[in-house]
Amino acid sequence: MALAYTDLTKGILFVMDGAPYEVLDSHFLRMQQRKAVVQTRIKNLITGKILDRNFQPSDSFEEAEIERRQAMFIYQNRGEFWFHEEGNPKNRFSLPADLVGEQGQFLKPQTKVTTMVFNDKVIKLDIPIKMEFKVIEAPPAIRGNTAQGGNKQVTIEGGAKVNVPLFVNEGETIRINTQTGEYVERV
């Protein structure tokens, strides 16, 4: 479906130069003696690059056909993350570590994820924002050692290192915000 420049409002997905973009922000601008333009801030959904662009009435775009699919994480091997379609374990696919990004350190087997698919290719992966992990390695809390705000670094299942309060011990389960990598609470 063709989109006019006035359709480029926040959240709209469109194709420009063969790549899918998401509109992060837009507003209408009218200057004296000139045609009105739409000022936008857009994000390339493949590279993650954010651009500021102005569009004019003569510009038109195709709506991006982006499909969200549920998948399950299976395992990671040699920089590749393996998944299968939800409800169809035979239909497996892998994604390179650079596409998965920082959130890969928080993936554990049987984690349900959402993939964004453009032209039959996965372009983005979303994992749950809050997840529970078992603490597999934690230094003991030393009495009187609260000068740095009472935090220590522990290792959680999957190998990620996270700063937590001193009272968190090995073997406990904690909840982590996967977008910031920060401790939320003890479970």
C-alpha positions in Angstrom: 0.0 0.0 0.0 1.4 3.4 -0.9 1.8 6.0 1.9 1.8 9.8 1.4 4.3 12.0 3.3 1.4 13.0 5.7 1.0 9.3 6.7 4.5 9.2 8.3 3.4 9.4 11.9 5.0 7.9 15.0 5.2 4.1 14.8 4.6 3.8 11.1 6.8 1.2 9.3 7.7 2.0 5.7 10.3 1.1 3.0 12.8 3.6 1.8 15.8 2.7 -0.5 14.9 -1.0 -0.1 15.2 -1.0 3.7 12.5 -1.0 6.4 12.2 2.1 8.6 10.2 3.0 11.7 9.1 6.6 12.3 10.2 7.6 15.8 8.9 11.1 15.7 7.3 13.4 13.1 5.8 16.9 12.9 4.4 19.1 10.2 6.5 22.2 9.3 5.2 25.1 7.1 7.5 27.9 6.2 6.5 31.1 4.4 6.4 30.9 0.6 7.3 27.2 0.6 5.5 23.9 0.5 4.8 22.2 3.8 7.2 19.4 4.8 7.1 16.7 7.4 10.2 16.6 9.6 10.8 13.1 10.8 13.3 11.1 12.9 13.4 7.6 11.5 15.2 4.4 12.4 16.6 1.8 10.0 15.2 -1.5 11.3 18.1 -3.5 9.9 21.1 -1.4 10.9 19.6 0.5 13.8 20.8 3.8 12.4 18.7 6.8 13.3 18.2 9.6 10.7 16.6 13.0 10.7 14.8 13.5 7.3 12.3 16.0 5.8 9.7 14.7 3.3 7.8 16.7 0.8 4.4 16.3 -0.9 6.0 14.7 -3.9 7.5 11.8 -1.8 5.6 8.6 -1.5 6.5 5.3 0.2 5.5 1.7 0.4 4.2 0.4 3.8 6.7 -2.1 5.2 5.3 -5.6 5.4 6.9 -6.7 8.7 5.6 -9.8 10.4 6.1 -10.6 14.0 6.7 -14.3 14.7 7.1 -16.1 18.0 10.2 -18.3 18.4 12.0 -20.3 21.1 15.7 -20.0 21.8 17.5 -23.4 21.7 21.2 -22.8 22.1 24.2 -20.7 21.0 27.2 -22.1 19.2 30.3 -20.4 17.6 28.6 -16.9 17.4 25.3 -18.3 16.1 22.1 -18.3 18.1 19.7 -21.1 17.2 15.9 -20.8 17.4 12.8 -22.8 16.3 9.4 -21.5 15.4 7.0 -21.7 18.3 5.0 -24.9 18.2 7.2 -26.3 15.3 10.6 -27.5 16.7 11.5 -28.9 13.3 11.6 -25.5 11.7 14.9 -24.2 13.0 16.9 -21.1 12.0 20.0 -19.3 13.3 20.9 -15.7 13.7 24.4 -14.2 13.8 25.6 -12.7 17.1 25.7 -9.2 15.6 22.0 -9.2 14.9 21.2 -10.6 18.4 23.4 -8.0 20.0 23.9 -7.4 23.7 20.7 -9.1 24.6 22.3 -12.4 23.6 24.0 -12.7 27.0 20.5 -13.0 28.6 19.2 -15.7 26.3 18.7 -19.1 28.0 17.2 -22.3 26.5 13.4 -22.3 26.0 13.2 -18.5 26.2 10.3 -17.2 24.1 11.3 -14.4 21.8 9.6 -12.2 19.1 11.2 -11.9 15.7 10.5 -9.2 13.2 10.6 -10.6 9.6 11.0 -8.4 6.5 11.2 -10.1 3.0 11.5 -13.6 4.7 14.5 -12.5 6.6 14.7 -11.9 10.4 15.8 -8.3 10.9 15.2 -7.8 14.7 14.9 -9.9 17.8 13.0 -8.9 21.0 13.5 -10.8 24.2 11.4 -10.4 27.3 12.2 -7.2 29.2 12.3 -8.9 32.6 13.7 -12.4 33.0 14.6 -14.7 35.9 18.1 -16.1 36.3 19.9 -18.3 38.8 23.0 -16.8 40.4 25.8 -19.4 39.7 28.7 -17.5 41.2 28.7 -14.8 43.9 31.5 -13.5 46.1 30.6 -13.5 49.8 29.4 -10.1 51.3 32.1 -8.7 53.5 30.8 -6.9 56.6 31.4 -3.2 56.6 32.0 -3.2 52.9 29.1 -0.8 52.0 31.2 2.2 51.0 30.5 1.6 47.3 26.7 1.5 47.9 26.6 -2.1 48.8 26.8 -3.8 45.4 28.8 -6.7 44.1 29.2 -8.4 40.8 27.7 -11.9 40.3 27.6 -14.4 37.4 24.2 -15.6 36.3 23.3 -18.6 34.2 24.4 -18.0 30.7 27.6 -16.3 31.9 26.5 -12.7 32.1 27.9 -10.6 34.9 25.5 -8.3 36.8 25.8 -5.9 39.7 23.5 -6.8 42.5 23.0 -5.8 46.2 25.3 -7.5 48.8 22.5 -9.7 50.2 22.2 -11.7 46.9 23.9 -15.1 47.3 24.9 -18.0 45.0 22.0 -20.3 44.1 19.3 -17.7 44.5 17.1 -16.6 41.6 17.0 -12.9 40.6 15.1 -10.9 38.1 17.0 -8.8 35.6 16.0 -6.1 33.2 17.4 -7.4 29.9 17.4 -4.0 28.2 19.6 -2.3 30.8 21.3 -5.4 32.3 20.3 -4.2 35.7 19.2 -6.1 38.8 15.4 -5.7 39.5 14.6 -7.9 42.5 15.2 -11.2 44.2 12.6 -13.8 43.4 
